[in-house]
Amino acid sequence: LLQKDGAIVRLKDVSEISDSFQEITQFVETMGRDGMIMMVQKRSGANTVSVCAEIRSELQRLEEVIPRDIEFFIVNDASTFITQSINNVKGTVYWGGIFVVLVSFFFLRSLRSSLVIVLTIPFSLIIAFCFMYFMGWTINMISLSALAIAIGMVVDNAIVVLENISSLVHRGVKVKEASMFAASEVMFSLTASTATTICVFLPLVFVKGASGIMFRQLGGLVTATLLASLGCALTLTPMLSSKLLKTLPRSKAEIEAAKRKRSWSQRLYQRSESWFLAFEGGYGRLLGFCLKHKYAVLVFATLVLCAALLIIPFVGTEFTPDQDTGEMTFRFQLPVSTRAELTAQTSRRIVDTVYRKEQELLTQYKQGIPDDEAGQRRSSAVRFTNWRAGRSSGGWGSRGSHIGQVNIRLLPLEERPYAVSELGEAVLSELRGWPEIDRVFLGTSNRLMSRILGGSNEKPIVVEVLGYDLEQTFAIAQKIRQMALDIPGCKDPVITFDSGNRELVINIDREAAAVLGVDVDNIVSSIRTLFYGNEASQFREGEDEYEIFVQLGEVERRSVNDILNSEITVNGNRIRLDSFASVSEELGPVTINRVGQERVVYLQLDVYGRSLGEVGADLKRAIAENIILPPGIGIDYDGQIKEQGKSFRDLTLMLVLGVLLVYMIMAAQFESYLAPFIVMFSIPFAFAGAIFALAFSGKTLNIMSFIGLIMLVGTVVNNAIVLIDYINILVARKIPVLQAIEVAGRQRLRPVLMTTLTTIFGMLPMALSKATGSELWSPLSITIIGGLSISTLVTLVFIPILYSMLIKMNNNNNGGQQQLSGTAG
């Protein structure tokens, strides 16, 4: 170290040198074994599934070269949930396509006619995939769900064209002429009906915020698919019909010859055709009865709408549905300054509690766990446990030794009888009674929404108490917390503000320090080196590298007196710390959070057993009625409840805009303001059907079901457009109004039912799915299925009645004019 007066002072003379390990401040265990954590973050724009696959491949390579006692465990794989969800959505797309084919064959009962319709699906999807390629989009949950939605819609236009061709062929027109004339006859009405659907999907591309991130690709892809289906219906369908359909025999000889050569399929067609004709006749009689009892039908329709309005309060609201990812995360905090060893013990107890509570659930359900891939019996659905406790040098847990996190991964939802939220709530109910835990967070939902929202909030409802005086804001947060405990469905209200961390504060006498020539920087660096330590250099020995860490021995840094007896070197002179400073023990804030440069105390709340919207509304009402804010103190809301309000406002604007666009497109088509008004009556009944479906299925009104409502605006009017357009055509041919309504109703009954049922059955697998990721998309499918079901009945019964009433009023006002508007052509 130095040489003075011929004497050499060596390092070993003034210190003890030992080859040891760094002090443990963080504990990690994986599946009951000690470990360490490494986190891998993908670059912006990189594909998550590809990156995770490459990482897994690299880990397999490393396992062959590392020592055998080292084992890799993947704590969190972001691609697992994505891959499972995509595979499940693929299954719903396949089943939806099969159901669409079966519905088409059921109505057409001809392989040739069904082939004309079915071929529309692959050609439209090919064009959609080409559009995805040019847009640079990937195959993901959003794009596959868009295809699942569109697969039942792409055949609608082809069904109308084919039905018109078949109708002309049955009237004796040759197939080729019928193909050309039928397509041109319905071209404008099909274009208008497709435009009404597109005008509610296309604006989704321009939605901002979390909703825009989720639905931008949905709107663009469905728009492209529907445009492709329109092109196929007007070009491919007539061409295929001209080649595959046969001209019906017209002369007696041809008819007799056809009867003798009838195959089993033709006999089945003739038999089933009589059933369909009987059904059409029954519908015609029902329509005639309703036309004679218009006001009774109007009263019934009004009662349906009133019933829907009464049910609305029973349909909860939330931002997005909870998704069962099979992952649970418990984040807990013990009293500030708790040693990391005690935090680790608590983590082990939480893992044991998870296993115990899971066995209680399995006993309650009286159902076991399926065997694994190798046929080995499994007694638990817990696949993986990992916990971390204490202070780390960076990243997670850097706040203190009193913080811990426990990660649990379960088998997929299909392989266990309970939901992850059930197990999480069972464990959490016991943890609430542990006196050593100050606060605990439970995360069971998909991490997707927290990433989209871009925040670090753990829970869906966050109350922000803003103000400079932390004592006042903390007291107000405590009052709100006590109120929240009395709100049904509100769980674990936690104030994310530590009362303070115990600190040793060195109080420097500035004048004394100045006289002695000691500056603050010298004091800080010296005390840190003595008591915390300092990496002076590094030493290498072969391939090993060691940090040279300098600090006082443990015996000399145990008490406050050791700090006071510390010596600061100034210009070669050693000065004791207690000669110019004192040491006191105080409480200091662990963190001070700010929003807009203003101090804030967060109150975070979880929701269980009720919807987010219901709990949030009750909480806001309780705060408004019971909390009196002092000057300079404010309250705001964050988390999912804030994003829900913002998204609902944006989507409501989209809904109103969609209604206006649909009306304007129909007004341009019919060249009338009254005919679109009749068609628009399908929309409120579609909403009523959606409300009934959500209430009976137990689903909530969230951004997914809200998107379903927007989609209904553009889809439910299509059948009414085709029906009203055909009524106008018949009225223009001087057919009496009531007769025209009955003829048009019977003529358009099959295409109306086919287009509706193909859409419903195309979405039915998505609505009924219970697989991983289905929670996100089933509300949308259920909304559309419920809305289409009711609106179809309205289209077939209520719309014709309203047409007859309004055309009568119009004729009285216009001196007997028999038509509301021009036709679509």
C-alpha angles and dihedrals in degrees: 000000000000144000120223131168090351093305122118118214111205128196092246090058094063104027146035115242119202136170100231142134131270115266112272112244098156132048126201128183129180119190089343095309130107114257149147133244128237121182123203119199122195122227119257110275095018119129111257096210093049094047093049091048091053091048092052090049091051092049090053089053092049093050088066095057105034123086115281095241091063116085131182122225122184105224096185127010111184091195096061097074091039093052094045092048093047092050091050092048088049088056092052090050091052094046091044090054091049092051091049090053092048093049090049092050091046092059099035098037090196128103092212094051092043090051090055090056098039095052088062089070101061094040092051092046092049089056089047091053090049088053090051090051094053091045091051093237124151132221104264141138092285096050094043091048089050089054091047089054094045098044092080092044100049092072095051096086092043090051092055092048093047092047090052091048091049091048091054092045090054088053090059102264116141116254097246094048091044091051093054097041097042094053093049091046095059098028096103095043091049091048090050094047091048090047091053089055094044094049090064095044100043096060088059086075089067099046113121132212127026092331090055092052091053102039107031092090092041093057095045096047096046089048092052092046094050092048088051091050091051091052091048092048093052097043114015097040096053090045094050091044092054090053103038105033121080129222111247118242113261108180123070092246092052091048093050092047091049091051091053092049097045113138126211090264092053091048089050089049093052092047094048091043089062088054092051091047090051090050090049090049091051090050090049091053090047090050091049091050091050091048088057092048100041098150094050089054091048091052091049091049090050090052090053091054092046091050090053091051090052092051095051095086089056092057108085125215132223139157100249131347116263111257123213102227093165091243130113128186123192114194114185140173129209123198112304114273093024109153117256091239091063091046088053092052090053090051091054091050091052091053090051089049091053092055092046095048091047091056089051090054092048089051090049093051091041089220132118134214120265118251118264126254091276092052093253117147116251122205097185138039090215106111100174141013128190133165136183127195136179138018123328129197091245144340117038122016096018091135100078153316091266094069124091139173130201121196121198125184120193136193116274117285092254091062101050131058097220134062121245089240090058093054091043093052092047092053093042092052089061095042090056088067096053107106095205093062114086096184138353133195126202121201118187104145130091114285089223095090095048089053092047092049089050094218137117097225113134099204136047097243119052123177114199117205106196126198143106096247104078092191092058095044091047091051091051090048088053091054092050090048091055091050091048091058089065095051113098112242094018111122136184104357103198129185108217094210121105116219088226145296119251108249136179106227120200108214107203122206097221095199094050091046091050092051091051092045095241118145126200095245091057091049093051096047093046096049092045092051093047099046108019097028136229134237101237098179144316132265125206127203113178108308093340123096124199131194114229102222119188123200142128118282116267092251091058097051105050105100144033090255089062088060093048091049092053117119127224117207115224119175090334094312122113116223123188116236094229090062092074107010144043131210124227133178113235142159117252129183115263091213137353112212122205135192116193089351090303124116115251138189115205125217110193122194134188128212127222131164095008135061122269093241094053094048092044093050092050091048094050091048092050092049093048092050101042110026120081109192119217118225112286094024123107138175127218136167131234140169126055093332090062093045090047092057092046094047093046090053091050093046092047088055088049090051093052091045090050092052091050093047092048091051093049092049091051092045088055091047098047095032087225140095094212101055093056087048089060092048092048090066087078090069102065090046089050088053089049091053090049091052091050091049094049092047096048093044093047093238125141134232103258135147090281095054089041089058087051090056090051090049091051090059090064099037107042093058093058096080091044090051092054091045096048091044092054092046088054090051091053093045089051087056088061095255112149114260099244092046091047090052093051094045093046091046093054092041094051097037096095098046090045091052093042095051091045096046094045089054093044095046091043089060097035095090090053091049095048098040117117095181128117112298094015091112090073099054106029094080090056093050093045090050093052094043092051094045095047093048095056095037091053091057088048091050093051097045116010099041094055090049092050089047092054092048096048095043088053090052090046092050092050090053096044102043100260103319105164101208135065095207148337120289125260091261 
